[in-house]
Amino acid sequence: MTVDARYRVDKILGKGAYGVVAEGLDLVTGKKVAIKKLLDLFAHPLSAKRSLRELKIHSFLKHPNILEVHDIMVVDKTEQTTFNEIYLVVDLMKVDLHFIISSGQPLTQDHYRYYIYQLVKALKYLHSANCMHRDLKPANCLSNAKCFLKVCDFGLARQHMAISYAAVVVTRYYRAPELFLDPLNYNESIDMWSVGMILTEFLCGKPWLRGISDSHQLNLILDTFGPPPEDLVAMYRYPKAQAYVHDYEYPAPRPLAEHFPEAEPELIDLLERMLAVDWRVRISAADALAHPFFAKIRKPASEIVADAEFPTFDFELADDLPIDVIRALIYNETLRFHPEEGTYDPKLYTNHFAEEIQGSDDWQILTAMDDSDWNTPHASQPLHRQNCEPNRPRVRDCAMDPELQRTLVQEAETPAGAYDPETPGGPPLPSLAAPPPAECVRTVLALRGGGDGDEEEGVDAEAGGADLVRGMTLSPLISAEEAEALMAWGEAVGIAEEPTRRKDIRSNTRLRFYSPRLADELYARLAPHLEPEIVVPGPGEPPRPSLGRGGAIGQDGTWRPTGLNPLFRLCRYEPGAHFAPHYDGQFVVDAETASFKTCMLYLNAVADGGATNFLDDSLPLFRDEERHIYRAPDEAVYLTLSPTSGCAIIFNHHIMHEGEQLGPEAGRKYILRTDVMYARVAGSSAVRDPDKRRALDLFNAAGNAEDAGDMAEAMRLYRIAFKLDPALGHA
């Protein structure tokens, strides 16, 4: 597919993982435009569905301050069922507010008065159509040289209905408190909170409240604005959220004027109304436009509303919408702009595909739900993802088809996938010797945490049972020569920078690669030292000493190790690099296969810093402004392991740890990271009913949809899961 002859491409403005943006000229109108080439459009069903949603939304929204799609270049009829990319023609807006704010260029209050006024006008229009944006942030607010603003990225936008949606919407810094505390109960006021936080970013020159996790972000909000009203807390659906707010130790409040002493009084008053913790009294877009802060620039005639309410797209209700269906629907959208190529069919999905979807079991369950089902309060997240628990970053993918097991790791973190060492012409991945070159010594670590209290233990399997080992070292698991070979191989392939990474949280570079062979070779050395099985407690059972809260909902039972995750991360740290305190993530292949332990292998010794510190997770983290990193206080460190070539650390995912900053004389540090995989023993789970097992599978699939940003899909799957197993919704 090529650019239509109507357009001239002048220069490339930017490239990313999902496409290319170029500046061009419309030779018919003579106007400059932006031409966006969307690549690998159907690489993942959730991202494809999001693209379809955004195209449909743009066809409905018509406002001067909302980015308009002027053309979708038509696909050649011979490629109608096979195309994988499209070209969009949109307004040319060369920068966004994130670029403007972070550039350091001087901005006056009149600058951001004008920007925020335009943003609120767009929201008044959007909200009048009964629609929420749900992901407002500076990067989604585009600008031209004349400070004209347009809102973009409507991939998460949704109609506000009686049903509620999941909480993982809005980038963390701009997320309203109700999305942490009552995530199934919110409305369009979350957009106004985001506007308030964007306004504070103008004042600070950077995000104001910068949490490194969901729980940390909530704490910053409570520290700054104080507790929500008691009658609002009583409405929260989750007792844990109520208890969290009641038990929180609030510092003495400071007026917003003290935080922003240079801001004029009208601006402070508007901020206080936008950043009301109680969403019920938060200022609306329409009322905000009438605020005195905008009086000098206000033009009421430009504050238009939508002609109709935002439609509900029927494809949103489909379970596992096939790629060929999404492709057909996107092709249909191109016909809006090119009637000469065919007639646009507004009922295409209903007419041609609904019958197939409506025949599925999931559709029958969904359509059988009455209004009380839609409004029943349900927990939307597995236990290890509750917003009021410590945030536990993780990578997970739930492949419902066992044949997809090999590909699960290639989609878990980036759509681009991992490097394949079997790539023709690439450097060969070194093999490990068999038998290993030296005797491996096992040392049990006195680790604690993971939700089961602070008691220490260092009990070996023979002394107290296999289930009591939270962590251990195996040294050497590989020889110095094998470690050198792996480092040299990684450098030959290329250890890459990740442009989207937060460097104040993780400042390493890494190579992700997929090698079942290396996984098997390492596991052969590691397996004799692992516990023969672990036990995850079921509902109502006390936590096991080694696992604490255990894994996700439905993972109760006895699990036995089966191998290593073949997705490896070869990480390189330079002097000054670090990894902030974190928990490791769990890989969930399906209901019976998951990881519970991290395998981290040092490839070289480091003399100056770079240790792995294990931390007491009851103590708060802080930002070290001198070093510009997040870290734990010194008193939180209870165990330190310095890098030693060939030494492996095996420990439970839910144990907090950090990678200490490397000193200036350290040289480089290399580690190889993967996971120990487990399979559940047949019959050991309390869940044996087929419907309940199906519910658990749907529950995990909903979590993956939520992680990918498809909130409609996530909530649809959650509702089906809760219908099959009501107890799951209240777990």
C-alpha positions in Angstrom: 0.0 0.0 0.0 1.3 3.5 -0.9 0.4 7.1 -0.2 -2.4 8.3 -2.5 -1.3 10.6 -5.3 -3.4 13.4 -3.8 -0.8 13.9 -1.1 2.9 14.8 -1.3 5.1 13.6 1.5 7.5 16.3 2.5 9.4 15.0 5.6 9.3 12.5 8.4 8.2 13.9 11.7 8.6 10.8 13.9 8.8 7.1 14.1 7.5 4.7 16.8 6.7 1.0 17.4 3.3 1.4 15.8 4.0 3.6 12.8 5.4 6.6 11.1 4.2 10.3 11.0 5.1 12.5 8.1 4.4 16.1 7.2 2.7 16.4 3.8 0.7 18.6 1.5 -2.9 18.0 0.2 -2.5 18.8 -3.5 -6.2 19.3 -3.8 -6.8 21.8 -1.0 -3.3 23.2 -0.7 -3.3 22.6 3.0 -0.5 21.0 5.0 -1.4 17.8 6.7 0.0 15.0 8.8 0.1 11.6 7.3 0.2 8.7 9.8 1.1 5.2 8.6 -0.1 2.6 11.1 2.0 -0.5 10.9 1.3 -4.1 12.0 -2.3 -3.1 12.5 -3.5 -6.6 13.3 -0.5 -8.0 15.2 -2.6 -8.1 18.4 -6.4 -8.3 18.5 -6.7 -5.9 21.4 -4.6 -3.2 19.7 -6.5 -3.8 16.4 -9.8 -3.4 18.2 -8.6 -0.2 19.9 -7.6 1.2 16.4 -11.1 0.4 15.1 -12.7 2.1 18.1 -10.7 5.2 17.6 -11.6 5.4 13.9 -15.3 5.0 14.7 -15.1 7.7 17.4 -13.3 10.2 15.2 -16.1 9.7 12.6 -18.6 10.9 15.3 -16.7 13.7 17.0 -16.6 17.0 15.2 -15.0 19.9 17.2 -12.3 22.4 16.5 -10.3 21.3 19.5 -10.5 17.6 18.7 -8.1 16.1 16.2 -10.0 15.4 13.0 -9.3 12.5 10.6 -9.7 14.0 7.1 -9.0 10.8 5.1 -8.3 7.1 5.4 -6.6 6.0 2.3 -8.5 3.3 0.6 -7.0 -0.2 0.3 -6.6 -1.8 -3.1 -9.4 -4.3 -3.6 -6.9 -7.1 -4.1 -5.6 -6.5 -0.6 -9.0 -6.0 1.0 -8.7 -9.2 3.1 -5.0 -9.2 3.7 -3.8 -5.6 4.4 -1.9 -4.9 7.6 -1.3 -1.2 7.4 -3.3 2.0 6.7 -2.6 5.7 6.1 -4.6 8.4 8.0 -4.6 12.0 7.1 -5.1 14.3 10.1 -4.5 17.9 11.1 -0.9 18.9 11.2 0.1 19.5 14.8 3.8 19.3 15.2 4.2 19.2 19.0 2.2 18.2 22.1 2.0 19.7 25.6 4.4 17.2 27.0 7.1 18.5 24.6 6.2 22.1 25.3 6.2 21.8 29.1 9.4 19.7 29.3 11.3 21.9 26.8 11.9 24.5 29.4 10.8 27.4 27.2 9.2 30.2 29.3 5.4 30.1 29.5 3.2 32.7 31.0 -0.1 32.2 32.7 -1.8 33.5 29.6 -0.2 30.6 27.6 -1.7 27.9 29.8 -4.9 29.8 30.3 -5.4 29.6 26.6 -4.4 26.0 26.4 -6.6 24.8 29.3 -9.5 26.9 28.0 -9.4 25.0 24.7 -9.0 21.7 26.4 -12.0 22.3 28.6 -14.1 23.3 25.6 -13.3 20.0 24.0 -14.4 18.2 27.2 -17.6 20.1 27.4 -18.4 18.9 23.9 -17.3 15.4 24.6 -19.2 15.1 27.9 -22.3 16.6 26.3 -22.2 13.5 24.0 -22.2 11.3 27.2 -18.6 10.3 26.5 -15.4 10.2 28.6 -11.9 10.5 27.2 -10.3 8.5 30.0 -6.7 9.1 29.1 -6.0 12.8 29.2 -2.4 13.8 29.6 -0.1 16.4 28.0 1.1 13.9 25.3 -2.5 13.6 24.1 -3.0 17.3 23.7 -1.4 18.5 20.4 -0.4 22.1 19.5 0.7 24.1 16.6 2.9 27.2 16.5 -0.1 29.5 17.2 -0.9 27.6 20.5 -4.0 26.1 18.9 -4.8 22.8 20.8 -6.4 19.6 19.6 -7.1 16.5 21.8 -6.1 13.2 20.3 -5.9 9.4 21.2 -9.5 8.3 21.8 -8.6 4.6 21.9 -9.8 4.4 25.5 -12.8 6.8 25.1 -16.1 5.2 26.2 -19.8 6.1 26.5 -20.8 6.7 30.1 -23.5 4.1 30.9 -25.0 2.6 34.0 -22.4 -0.1 33.9 -18.9 0.7 35.2 -15.6 0.1 33.7 -12.3 -1.1 35.0 -9.8 1.2 36.8 -6.7 0.9 34.6 -7.5 4.0 32.6 -5.8 7.3 32.7 -2.0 7.4 33.0 -1.1 7.2 36.6 0.0 10.9 37.2 -3.3 12.1 35.9 -5.6 9.5 37.5 -8.4 10.6 39.8 -8.5 9.2 43.4 -11.8 7.3 42.8 -10.0 5.2 40.2 -7.8 3.9 43.0 -10.4 3.6 45.7 -13.7 2.7 44.0 -12.6 1.7 40.5 -15.9 0.5 39.2 -17.7 3.7 40.1 -16.7 6.8 38.2 -18.0 9.3 35.6 -16.8 12.0 33.3 -15.4 14.0 36.3 -12.2 11.9 36.0 -11.4 13.9 32.9 -11.6 17.1 34.9 -9.2 15.8 37.5 -6.8 15.1 34.7 -7.1 18.6 33.4 -6.3 19.9 36.9 -3.1 17.8 37.0 -2.1 19.0 33.5 -2.6 22.6 34.8 -0.3 21.9 37.8 2.3 20.5 35.3 2.3 23.9 33.6 3.0 25.5 36.9 5.8 23.0 37.9 7.4 22.4 34.5 7.0 18.6 35.2 4.3 16.3 36.6 3.4 17.4 40.1 2.5 14.2 41.9 4.7 11.5 40.5 3.9 8.1 42.1 6.1 5.2 41.2 3.2 2.8 41.7 -0.6 3.0 42.1 -0.4 2.8 45.9 2.3 5.5 45.9 0.2 7.7 43.7 -2.8 7.3 46.0 -0.6 8.1 49.0 0.6 11.4 47.3 -3.0 12.4 46.6 -4.1 11.7 50.2 -1.0 13.5 51.6 -1.8 16.5 49.5 -5.6 16.8 49.6 -6.5 14.9 52.8 -9.2 12.3 53.3 -12.4 12.0 51.2 -15.6 12.8 53.0 -16.9 10.1 55.3 -20.2 9.7 53.4 -18.2 9.1 50.2 -16.0 6.5 51.8 -19.1 4.7 53.0 -20.1 4.3 49.4 -16.9 2.5 48.4 -17.6 -1.1 47.3 -14.4 -2.5 48.8 -13.9 -2.8 52.6 -10.1 -2.7 52.0 -10.4 0.7 50.4 -12.5 2.0 53.2 -10.0 0.7 55.8 -7.1 2.1 53.8 -8.6 5.6 53.9 -9.6 5.3 57.6 -6.2 4.0 58.8 -4.1 6.3 56.7 -1.9 8.7 58.6 -2.6 12.1 57.1 0.0 14.9 57.4 -1.1 18.5 58.2 -2.8 19.9 55.1 -1.2 22.7 53.1 -3.3 25.1 50.9 -2.7 24.8 47.2 -1.6 28.5 47.2 1.5 27.4 49.2 2.4 24.8 46.7 2.0 27.3 43.8 2.8 30.8 45.3 3.2 32.5 41.9 -0.2 31.5 40.7 -3.0 34.1 40.6 -5.9 33.6 43.0 -8.4 32.8 40.3 -6.1 30.0 39.0 -5.8 28.5 42.5 -9.5 28.6 43.0 -10.1 26.7 39.7 -7.4 24.2 40.6 -9.2 23.5 44.0 -12.4 22.9 42.1 -10.8 20.6 39.5 -8.8 18.7 42.1 -11.7 18.0 44.5 -11.1 14.6 46.1 -14.9 14.2 46.2 -15.9 13.7 42.6 -19.5 14.7 43.4 -18.4 18.3 43.9 -15.7 18.4 41.3 -16.3 21.2 38.8 -17.8 20.2 35.4 -16.4 21.3 32.1 -19.4 23.6 31.5 -19.0 25.3 34.8 -15.2 25.5 34.5 -15.6 27.5 31.3 -17.6 30.1 33.2 -14.9 30.4 35.9 -13.3 33.9 36.3 -9.9 32.5 35.4 -11.0 32.3 31.7 -13.0 35.6 31.8 -10.5 37.6 29.7 -10.4 35.1 26.8 -13.8 33.5 27.0 -16.0 33.3 23.9 -19.3 31.5 24.9 -20.3 31.1 21.2 -17.4 28.7 20.7 -18.4 26.5 23.6 -20.5 24.2 21.5 -22.1 20.9 22.5 -22.6 17.7 20.6 -25.7 17.3 18.3 -26.3 13.7 19.6 -25.1 11.3 22.3 -22.1 9.1 21.7 -23.2 5.8 20.1 -22.6 2.3 21.5 -20.7 0.3 18.9 -22.1 -3.2 18.7 -18.6 -4.8 18.1 -17.7 -3.8 21.6 -19.9 -6.7 22.9 -18.2 -9.4 20.8 -16.1 -12.0 22.5 -12.7 -12.7 20.9 -13.5 -10.6 17.8 -11.7 -12.3 14.9 -8.9 -10.4 13.1 -10.7 -10.8 9.7 -13.8 -9.2 11.2 -11.8 -6.2 12.5 -10.0 -5.9 9.2 -13.4 -5.9 7.4 -14.7 -3.2 9.7 -11.7 -1.0 9.3 -11.9 -1.4 5.5 -15.6 -0.3 5.8 -14.4 2.9 7.6 -12.3 3.8 4.6 -15.4 3.9 2.5 -16.7 6.8 4.5 -14.1 8.9 2.7 -14.1 7.0 -0.7 -17.7 6.3 -1.8 -16.3 5.8 -5.3 -14.8 2.5 -4.0 -18.0 1.2 -2.5 -20.9 2.0 -0.2 -20.2 2.5 3.5 -22.4 0.0 5.5 -23.2 1.4 9.0 -24.7 -2.0 9.9 -21.9 -4.1 8.6 -21.1 -5.8 11.9 -24.7 -6.4 12.8 -25.7 -7.7 9.4 -22.7 -9.9 8.6 -21.1 -11.0 11.9 -23.5 -10.7 14.8 -25.2 -14.1 14.1 -21.9 -15.9 14.5 -21.0 -14.1 17.7 -24.5 -14.4 19.2 -24.3 -18.2 18.8 -21.5 -18.4 21.3 -22.0 -19.5 24.9 -20.5 -16.2 26.1 -23.1 -14.2 24.2 -25.9 -16.2 25.6 -24.6 -15.6 29.2 -24.1 -11.9 28.5 -27.5 -11.2 27.0 -29.2 -13.2 29.8 -28.0 -10.7 32.4 -30.7 -8.3 33.7 -30.1 -4.8 35.0 -29.3 -6.0 38.5 -26.4 -8.0 37.1 -24.9 -5.0 35.3 -24.9 -3.0 38.5 -23.7 -5.7 41.0 -20.5 -4.6 42.6 -17.7 -6.9 41.6 -13.9 -6.8 42.3 -12.3 -6.1 38.9 -8.8 -7.3 39.7 -7.0 -10.4 41.0 -5.7 -10.1 44.6 -2.2 -9.2 43.5 -3.6 -6.3 41.5 -5.8 -4.7 44.1 -5.3 -0.9 44.0 -5.0 -0.7 47.8 -2.3 -3.4 48.0 1.3 -2.5 47.3 1.7 -2.3 43.5 3.3 -5.4 42.0 4.5 -4.8 38.5 4.5 -7.9 36.5 4.4 -9.4 33.1 1.7 -11.8 32.3 -0.1 -13.4 29.4 -2.9 -15.9 29.5 -2.8 -18.0 26.4 -6.1 -19.9 26.3 -4.9 -22.3 23.6 -2.1 -24.6 24.9 -0.6 -24.5 21.4 0.1 -20.8 21.9 2.3 -21.5 24.9 5.5 -20.9 23.0 4.3 -17.4 21.9 3.0 -16.2 25.2 6.3 -14.6 26.1 6.7 -12.9 22.8 3.6 -10.7 23.5 3.9 -10.2 27.2 5.8 -7.0 27.2 6.0 -5.6 23.7 4.1 -6.4 20.5 7.4 -6.5 18.6 8.3 -9.7 20.5 11.7 -11.1 21.5 14.9 -11.9 19.6 15.1 -15.4 18.2 18.7 -16.8 18.6 17.9 -19.1 15.7 17.7 -16.2 13.3 19.7 -17.1 10.2 23.0 -15.3 10.0 22.9 -14.2 13.6 25.6 -14.9 16.2 25.0 -18.5 17.7 23.8 -18.6 21.3 26.5 -20.4 23.4 25.6 -23.8 24.8 26.3 -24.8 28.4 28.5 -27.7 29.2 27.1 -30.9 30.5 27.8 -31.8 33.2 28.4 -28.4 34.8 32.0 -27.4 35.3 32.0 -27.0 39.1 30.0 -28.2 42.1 27.1 -25.8 42.8 26.6 -24.8 46.4 23.0 -24.0 47.6 22.5 -21.4 50.3 19.1 -20.7 51.7 18.3 -16.9 52.1 16.5 -15.4 55.1 14.0 -13.5 53.0 10.8 -12.1 54.3 7.8 -10.1 53.0 5.4 -10.9 50.2 2.4 -10.3 52.4 2.9 -12.8 55.2 4.5 -10.7 57.9 8.0 -9.8 58.7 9.2 -13.0 60.3 12.6 -14.2 59.0 13.4 -17.8 58.1 16.4 -19.6 56.7 15.2 -23.1 57.0 16.5 -25.7 54.6 14.1 -28.3 53.1 15.5 -31.1 55.3 15.0 -29.0 58.5 11.5 -27.7 58.0 9.9 -28.7 54.8 10.3 -27.7 51.2 7.5 -25.1 51.5 9.6 -22.9 53.8 12.2 -21.7 51.3 11.5 -18.2 50.0 14.9 -17.8 48.3 18.3 -19.2 47.8 21.6 -18.7 45.9 23.2 -21.3 43.7 26.9 -20.6 43.1 28.3 -21.2 40.6 25.4 -22.2 38.4 27.5 -21.4 35.3 31.2 -21.1 34.9 33.1 -17.8 34.4 33.8 -18.9 30.8 30.1 -19.6 30.1 29.2 -16.2 31.6 31.7 -14.4 29.4 30.4 -16.2 26.4 26.8 -15.1 27.2 27.9 -11.5 27.7 29.8 -11.5 24.4 26.9 -13.0 22.6 24.5 -10.3 23.9 26.8 -7.5 22.8 27.1 -9.1 19.4 23.3 -9.3 19.0 22.8 -5.8 20.5 21.6 -4.7 23.9 19.2 -2.0 23.2 18.0 1.2 24.8 14.3 1.4 25.6 13.0 4.9 24.9 9.7 4.5 26.8 11.5 3.5 30.0 11.4 5.7 33.1 15.1 6.2 33.9 14.5 7.3 37.5 13.0 3.8 38.0 15.1 1.5 35.8 18.1 2.8 33.9 19.5 -0.4 32.4 19.5 -1.6 28.8 18.5 -5.1 27.8 18.1 -7.7 25.2 14.9 -9.9 25.3 15.4 -13.2 23.6 13.5 -16.5 23.4 15.5 -19.8 23.8 13.9 -23.1 25.0 17.3 -24.7 24.6 19.0 -22.4 27.1 16.1 -22.7 29.4 16.4 -26.5 29.4 20.2 -26.4 29.9 20.0 -24.0 32.9 17.0 -25.9 34.4 18.9 -29.2 34.3 21.5 -27.6 36.7 18.9 -25.8 38.8 16.2 -28.5 39.2 18.0 -30.6 41.9 18.0 -27.6 44.2 14.3 -26.6 44.0 11.6 -27.7 46.4 9.7 -30.6 44.9 6.5 -28.7 45.3 4.8 -25.6 46.7 1.3 -25.2 48.1 -0.8 -22.1 47.4 -3.5 -21.7 50.0 -7.2 -21.8 49.0 -10.0 -19.4 50.1 -10.1 -19.1 53.8 -6.8 -20.9 54.4 -4.0 -19.2 56.2 -1.1 -18.0 54.1 1.9 -20.4 53.6 5.2 -19.1 55.0 6.9 -19.2 51.7 4.3 -17.7 49.4 2.3 -15.4 51.6 -0.7 -14.3 49.5 0.4 -16.7 46.8 -0.6 -16.1 43.2 -3.7 -14.8 41.5 -7.3 -15.9 42.2 -7.8 -19.5 41.4 -4.2 -20.6 41.8 -4.8 -22.5 45.0 -3.4 -26.1 45.1 -0.1 -27.9 44.9 2.4 -26.9 42.2 5.5 -28.6 40.9 8.4 -27.0 39.0 8.5 -27.9 35.3 11.3 -25.7 33.8 12.4 -22.2 33.1 10.5 -19.6 31.2 12.3 -19.5 27.8 11.9 -15.7 27.6 15.2 -14.3 28.9 16.2 -10.7 29.7 19.9 -10.0 29.3 20.4 -6.7 31.2 23.3 -4.4 31.2 23.9 -1.7 33.8 26.4 1.2 33.3 28.0 3.2 36.1 25.2 5.2 37.7 22.5 2.7 36.6 20.0 1.2 39.0 16.6 -0.6 39.3 14.2 1.0 41.8 12.4 -1.1 44.5 9.9 -3.5 42.9 8.2 -6.8 43.0 8.7 -9.2 40.0 5.8 -10.2 37.8 4.1 -13.5 37.3 3.8 -15.3 34.0 0.4 -17.0 33.7 0.3 -19.4 30.7 -3.1 -20.9 31.5 -5.1 -21.9 34.6 -2.7 -24.8 35.3 0.7 -23.3 34.4 2.4 -20.2 35.9 5.6 -18.9 37.4 6.1 -18.3 41.1 9.9 -17.7 41.4 12.4 -15.4 39.8 15.7 -16.7 38.5 18.4 -14.0 38.3 21.9 -15.0 37.2 24.9 -12.7 37.7 27.2 -12.9 34.7 30.1 -10.8 36.2 31.5 -9.5 39.5 31.1 -5.8 40.3 33.3 -4.1 42.9 31.5 -0.7 43.3 27.8 -0.9 44.0 25.3 -2.9 41.9 24.2 -5.2 44.7 20.7 -6.7 44.9 19.1 -5.4 48.1 16.1 -7.2 49.6 13.8 -4.8 51.4 11.2 -4.5 54.1 8.2 -3.5 52.0 6.4 -1.9 55.0 8.6 1.1 54.8 7.8 3.9 52.3 10.0 4.6 49.2 11.3 8.0 48.4 12.8 9.9 45.5 16.5 10.7 46.0 16.6 14.1 44.4 20.4 14.3 44.5 20.7 11.2 42.4 17.4 11.5 40.6 16.3 8.0 41.4 13.6 6.2 43.5 15.0 4.0 46.2 14.3 2.5 49.6 15.5 4.0 52.9 18.7 2.5 54.2 16.8 1.0 57.2 14.6 -1.0 54.8 17.6 -3.1 53.5 17.9 -6.4 55.5 19.9 -8.5 53.0 22.5 -7.5 50.4 24.0 -9.8 47.7 26.9 -8.4 45.7 27.3 -9.6 42.1 29.5 -12.7 41.7 30.1 -14.3 38.3 28.0 -17.4 37.7 25.9 -17.0 40.9 22.1 -17.4 40.6 19.5 -16.0 43.0 16.1 -17.9 43.1 13.4 -16.1 45.1 9.6 -15.7 45.2 8.1 -13.0 42.9 6.4 -11.2 45.7 9.5 -10.2 47.6 10.5 -6.6 47.2 14.1 -5.9 46.0 16.1 -3.3 44.2 19.2 -3.1 42.0 21.6 -0.8 43.8 23.1 2.0 41.8 26.5 1.2 40.3 29.4 3.4 41.5 31.6 5.4 39.1 34.4 2.8 39.2 32.1 -0.2 38.7 32.4 -0.8 35.1 29.4 -2.7 33.6 27.1 -5.2 35.3 25.4 -8.0 33.4 22.5 -10.2 34.6 20.4 -12.8 33.0 16.8 -12.9 34.2 14.0 -15.4 33.8 11.3 -17.3 35.8 10.8 -20.8 37.3 7.6 -22.2 35.8 5.2 -24.5 37.7 2.3 -26.8 36.8 -0.6 -27.5 39.2 -1.0 -31.1 40.4 -4.2 -32.5 39.0 -7.0 -32.5 41.5 -5.2 -30.3 44.1 -7.3 -27.2 43.4 -10.5 -26.6 45.2 -12.0 -25.5 41.9 -13.1 -28.6 40.0 -16.5 -27.5 38.6 -16.2 -26.9 34.8 -18.1 -23.6 35.0 -15.9 -22.3 37.7 -12.8 -23.4 35.8 -14.1 -21.6 32.8 -14.8 -18.5 35.0 -11.2 -18.5 36.1 -9.9 -18.7 32.6 -12.2 -15.8 31.6 -11.1 -13.9 34.7 -7.4 -14.2 33.7 -8.2 -13.2 30.1 -10.0 -10.1 31.4 -6.9 -9.2 33.3 -4.9 -9.4 30.1 -7.4 -7.2 28.3 -7.2 -4.7 31.1 -3.4 -4.7 30.9 -3.6 -4.0 27.2 -5.9 -1.0 27.8 -9.1 -2.6 26.3 -11.4 -1.8 29.2 -14.6 -2.7 27.4 -13.3 -6.1 26.6 -12.0 -6.5 30.2 -15.3 -5.6 31.8 -17.3 -7.8 29.4 -15.1 -10.8 30.3 -15.3 -10.0 34.0 -19.1 -10.0 33.8 -19.2 -13.4 32.1 -16.8 -14.8 34.7 -18.9 -13.4 37.6 -22.1 -14.8 36.0 -20.5 -18.3 35.9 -19.0 -18.0 39.4 -20.6 -15.2 41.5 -18.2 -16.0 44.4 -15.3 -15.0 42.2 -16.6 -11.4 41.9 -16.4 -11.0 45.7 -13.1 -12.7 46.2 
